[in-house]
Amino acid sequence: SFIRVQQNLLQRTRDLRESQFGVKEEFTASFSPRLNLAAGGGLIVQQGKIFTYERAGAGFSYIGEEARAPTRSNLLQIGNTVNGYGYAQLNYQALSRVSVTPGVRLDHYGLLKQTLLSPRLSARVRLLRNIALNLAGGRYYQPPTSFVLSLTPLNRNLKAQRADHFIAGLEWS
């Protein structure tokens, strides 16, 4: 909580109570010297009670947005919401110098009621005995935090943010 001492005025308070419990499992299998599988997944049960209060700026405010923002009080209650994920990737040694790894991840964000698929692909090409070229691309998602969702009822409509990554690098060993 933050109180303006000179005005004896509660400016903002936050009560952020949240818990998560989860289980995850991962496994790998080698079908041959050239083909390997890695897969896994997890389930997370989330619950919480997140309360935020912010008073509009009264008098002089050091923070511009605080002076212009309306007073707001919001409560987000999360009751036993289930999130889950699963992934799988195959590493295939196509040639003695080239390996390819396609993969996929499936995420379910219970609080957002959103299920998303994220494909990925990487390749490694050994150029010399100690130098390799690595290339990778994939889609990644990140949901908004419970705190961000709690700040205003309008934020409850937010969805996971998407980022498409394309990466290239040289490896020297």
C-alpha positions in Angstrom: 0.0 0.0 0.0 1.1 3.6 -0.6 -0.3 6.4 1.5 0.4 10.1 0.8 1.6 11.2 4.2 1.0 14.9 3.8 -2.6 14.2 2.9 -3.1 11.0 5.0 -4.7 9.6 1.9 -4.6 6.0 0.6 -3.2 6.3 -2.9 -2.9 2.7 -3.9 -3.1 -0.8 -2.4 -2.6 -4.3 -3.8 -3.4 -7.6 -2.4 -2.0 -10.2 -4.7 -2.7 -13.8 -3.6 -2.1 -16.5 -6.2 -1.0 -20.1 -6.1 -0.2 -22.7 -8.6 0.3 -26.5 -8.4 1.5 -28.5 -11.3 2.9 -31.7 -12.6 5.1 -32.3 -15.6 6.6 -35.2 -17.4 9.3 -35.4 -20.0 10.7 -38.3 -21.9 13.2 -39.0 -24.7 13.6 -42.0 -27.0 16.3 -43.0 -29.5 14.9 -45.0 -32.3 18.2 -45.2 -34.1 21.5 -43.3 -34.1 20.0 -40.9 -36.6 16.5 -40.4 -35.1 15.6 -39.1 -31.6 12.3 -38.0 -30.0 11.8 -35.7 -27.1 8.3 -35.1 -25.7 6.6 -33.9 -22.6 3.8 -32.0 -21.1 2.3 -30.6 -17.9 -0.8 -29.5 -16.1 -1.0 -26.5 -13.8 -3.9 -25.7 -11.5 -4.0 -22.0 -10.7 -6.2 -20.1 -8.2 -6.1 -16.7 -6.7 -7.6 -13.5 -5.5 -6.1 -10.4 -6.8 -7.3 -7.0 -5.6 -6.0 -3.6 -6.8 -7.0 -0.1 -5.8 -5.7 3.1 -7.3 -7.0 6.6 -6.4 -7.0 9.3 -8.9 -4.3 11.9 -8.4 -5.4 14.4 -5.7 -3.6 17.7 -5.9 0.0 17.6 -7.1 1.1 14.2 -8.4 4.7 13.3 -9.3 3.3 10.7 -11.8 1.5 12.2 -14.7 -0.7 9.1 -15.4 -1.7 8.9 -11.7 -3.1 12.5 -11.9 -5.2 11.8 -15.0 -6.4 8.3 -14.2 -9.8 7.7 -12.6 -10.0 6.0 -9.2 -10.4 2.3 -9.7 -10.9 -0.7 -7.6 -10.8 -4.2 -9.2 -11.0 -7.8 -7.9 -10.0 -10.8 -10.0 -10.9 -14.1 -8.5 -9.4 -17.2 -10.1 -11.0 -20.4 -9.0 -9.1 -23.7 -9.8 -8.3 -22.8 -13.4 -6.4 -25.5 -15.4 -3.5 -24.6 -17.7 -1.6 -27.2 -19.7 1.0 -27.8 -22.3 2.5 -30.5 -24.4 5.4 -30.6 -26.9 7.2 -33.0 -29.1 10.3 -32.7 -31.3 12.2 -35.1 -33.6 15.9 -34.8 -34.2 16.8 -36.3 -37.5 20.4 -36.6 -38.6 19.7 -36.3 -42.3 23.4 -36.4 -43.4 26.6 -36.7 -41.5 26.9 -32.9 -41.4 23.2 -31.9 -41.3 20.6 -32.5 -38.6 17.0 -31.2 -38.7 14.6 -30.8 -35.7 10.9 -30.2 -36.3 8.8 -29.6 -33.3 5.4 -28.5 -32.0 4.0 -27.2 -28.7 0.4 -27.0 -27.7 -0.6 -24.6 -24.8 -3.9 -24.2 -23.1 -4.4 -21.0 -21.0 -7.4 -21.7 -18.8 -7.9 -18.2 -17.6 -7.9 -16.9 -21.2 -9.9 -19.8 -22.5 -7.3 -20.0 -25.3 -5.6 -23.0 -26.9 -2.6 -22.3 -29.2 -0.3 -24.3 -31.4 3.3 -23.3 -31.8 5.3 -25.0 -34.6 9.1 -24.8 -34.6 11.9 -25.9 -36.9 15.7 -25.9 -36.5 18.7 -27.1 -38.5 22.3 -27.5 -37.8 24.9 -27.7 -40.6 28.5 -28.6 -39.7 30.6 -26.5 -42.0 34.1 -27.5 -40.6 35.3 -29.8 -37.9 34.7 -27.2 -35.2 32.3 -24.7 -36.9 28.5 -25.2 -37.4 25.7 -23.0 -38.8 22.5 -23.1 -36.7 19.2 -21.9 -38.1 15.9 -21.9 -36.2 12.4 -20.5 -36.5 9.3 -20.8 -34.5 6.2 -19.3 -33.0 6.0 -18.5 -29.3 3.1 -17.3 -27.1 3.0 -15.5 -23.7 -0.2 -14.9 -21.8 -0.7 -11.7 -19.8 0.0 -12.0 -16.1 -2.8 -12.3 -13.6 -1.9 -8.9 -12.3 -2.3 -7.3 -15.7 -5.7 -9.0 -16.1 -6.8 -7.7 -12.6 -6.1 -4.0 -13.3 -9.4 -3.4 -15.1 -12.3 -5.6 -16.3 -11.4 -4.6 -19.9 -8.1 -6.4 -19.5 -10.0 -9.7 -19.1 -10.4 -9.8 -22.9 -6.6 -9.7 -23.5 -5.2 -12.7 -25.3 -1.7 -14.2 -25.4 0.9 -12.3 -27.3 2.5 -13.9 -30.3 6.1 -13.7 -31.3 7.6 -15.3 -34.4 11.4 -15.9 -34.0 13.9 -16.5 -36.7 17.4 -17.1 -35.5 20.8 -17.8 -37.2 24.1 -18.3 -35.5 27.6 -19.8 -35.9 28.8 -22.3 -33.3 32.5 -22.7 -32.7 33.8 -25.4 -30.4 
